[in-house]
């Protein structure tokens, strides 16, 4: 049994040491007592330079980029570890680069059932966060251009005809608020119910002039150009 236990522990150590995840262990005071090889490479330390140091000041800054006090957060984690099974926070590499890491934390107990430290497994979210921020910036630019366009623009679901998006020019043209337009279908704006904006319309082709109806019931002629594409898993046209 002892041999089997030793073999099991050796396999466990090998698995931890060579796992492609950040794995570290903290004692009850927040000192780093273990970092696996991946974590050492990730943070840029040698074991002798990092083991025994408090996690705050070593791989966690005092405050994050938003000003949140991470020292206080770490103290709360150690005081109430059961409330922090998962958390995300900024960490810092040896060269000062800040990274965002998602942590899964396991409460460790000694043989008496007393809290003896934390086992923490981390995943780097930095690139994903940058991609999300870049997407938000791109969407903000798209929204600005969308709203500045003087022509009415409607984004319509191909299958249902429901209006998914509308710019301010469309709201002004039809006399509805944007919120009201998003409750309508393309046929609701048509004065020719048997026709939609784009019946028989090919990509980038102009439709014949058709009659549309404003909220107040007045009818007016409309010339339409459409683009077809996929958007958030839906077939749409704009």
C-alpha positions, 0 to 999 in steps of 0.5 A: 500500500505504501508503494502504491501511495508513493507512486500515486503521489509521484504521479500527482507531483509530476502532473502538477509540475508539468501542467500547462496551468498556473498552479500555486499554493499559499500558506495561511499568511499569504506566503507563496510556498509552491509554484509549478514550472509553468507558473515560474515561467509565466511569472518570470521567476526562479523558485529561489527568488519567489518562494516564501514571499507574500503573494501581494508585492510578488505576483499581485500588485497592491492595487489594480488598474481601476484602483481596487485595493488587492491587498485588502482583497487578499486579506479577505480571501485568507479570512474567508476562503470559502467565499472565493472558490473563483475570482478574477484579478490583476497579477503582475509579472516580474518585468512589471507587465500586468495580466488578468488571471481567473483563479480557481481556489481550493480550501486546504485543511490539515489533519485536524480540519483546520485551514492550512492554506490555498491551492490556486489554479490560474488561467491567463485571460489577458488576450481575451480581455484585450480582444473584448476591449478591441471589439467594444471599441470597434462596436462603438465606432460602428455605432457612431458611424451608424447613427451619423448616417443621414440615410435611414438604416434598418437591420432586418432578420431574413427569416422573421422580417423583424427589425433588429437595429435602426439608426436615428435617421430611420426613426426620424423618417418613419416617425417612430422612436428607435424602441418602437421600430425594434418592435416592428417588422419590415411589413409594418412600414410598408404601404404595400403589405404584399411587398417587403423592402427587399422582395426579389432584391439581389445583393447591392441591387437597388429595389424598385421605388416602393411605398412606405408608411409613417407612424402618422399614416402618411405614405411616401416613396422609398428607394432601397439598397440591401446587403446580406450577411450573417450577424450573431448567428442570424441571417440578416440584411441591412 
